[in-house]
Amino acid sequence: MDFRLEQLNSGPDGAHILASWIGMLFSLSIDVDSMPAHSAHDTPSQRMCRLVQCLQAPDITDDEYDAVSQDLFQRIIRAGDQLLREIVIHYRTRPVSPRLDDHLFLPIPLLCMVDSDSDDSDDSDDSDDSDDSDSIHSDDRGGSAGQLGFASRLSKYFPQEVKHAHPGADILPFDIDPDLPDYHVDQVHVLETLVHDSLVDHVACRVLVDGEQLFCKAERGGVAFGDSVAAAAAAAAAAAAAAAAAAAAAAAAAAQRRLRVPSLRGVLRHPTEGHVIGFLRDWVPGASLNSYEMAELPAELRGEWDAKVARTLAELHRLGVYWGAAENESVIIDPHGEPWLVDFGAKVNLGLKREEGDREEGDWLDYDSIYHYLEVRDEAAVSDGGSEEGDFEIDVVLGERLRLWNLHTWK
């Protein structure tokens, strides 16, 4: 399950947990009268409080932290699975807001831990089969029961400031052009959500900024996190933009024409914490390759699209940029019938150190699915009206694909 502990606080008479589950932040207050010297007869609240204190220990190892946090999460789920799911359903079914911050920063449910009357009884093991057992999500370790409810007030251990930033959110794993403008979430008006589940950590949407339609991808915790979807896309888009600018500076007109990739237009920062939470790029109007029925398209047109996508990919590799998302959904056919490569870095995990050769090979291997989807055959490669220069480029691209395929097959 997608569970993360965001902030922990504790004291002699309680604790507070700020956690996220499938993208939803929630607050859990735990109040205790006292902490017994030994944990054998802990109530659910006391046991959770001990686990929080254990997680805050300065000498805890990574393995211990993982084990204890999983224990804590399982106890939370046993105590309030139904309540948490009801909150998730409520957020998922509410009307879609045009405000970007409503998608990124959902209201935080305030919950509390409630110990049942049987928790203080030595005979609690014998009372677990009561008629209302189905309505209480029991913490069955040690025979004790507990459940989550809505809190009537903030815990005194509730953090003074709720932090959204993931660890290291201010240290980006890639460079951003200093001339790229910063935008505030209030400047972004959502027109269409492309990631429809507003509870996931990242959102992707078509937006309106200063009267212009753009594409936005963002994550509330920041794009510096190792497995950030927005980070992978932003890093690749920034590299593609830099490569396109380099080609323009070198007056490489032919190379520019081959680079049908959207330009990076700006970055989004957290409204109070300041870390980069996302980016804006050109919106490419049109439909994805998956929207077309190949049997209804002329072989010449399919061959032309195949050649243009392959040339763009080869040019990106020449400039040191990798697609990382070679699939049908990531090829957009614009109103003029031109194919564009979008969604850069969708398959690249920035937390993994990959050799450049492997990433290039991976692009071509993934690209084969596009080639086969287009149903391109040798007899339907490119129309006879193609230029000699175009034919030469296609030969080079196909030769490179064959070379990389052979490397993959025989290594």
Secondary structure, 3 states (H helix, E strand, C coil): CCEEEEEEEEECCEEEEEEEECCEEEEEEEECCCCCCCCCCCCHHHHHHHHHHHHCCCCCCHHHHHHHHHHHHHHHHHHHHHHHHHHHHHHHHCCCCCEHHHHHCCCCCEEEEEECHHHHCCCHHHHCCCHHHHHCCCCCHHHCCEEEEECCCCCCCCCCCCCCCCCCCCCCCCCCCCCCCEECHHHCEEEEECCCCCCCCEEEEEEEECCEEEEEEEECCCCCCCCCHHHHHHHHHHHHHHHHHHHHHCCCHHHHHHCCCCCEEEEEECCCCCCEEEEEEECCCCEEHHHCCHHHCCHHHHHHHHHHHHHHHHHHHHCCCCCCCCCHHHEEECCCCCEEECCCCCCCCCCCCCCHHHHHHHHHHHHHHHHHHCCCCHHHCCCCCCCHHHHHHHHHHHHHHHHHHHHHHHC
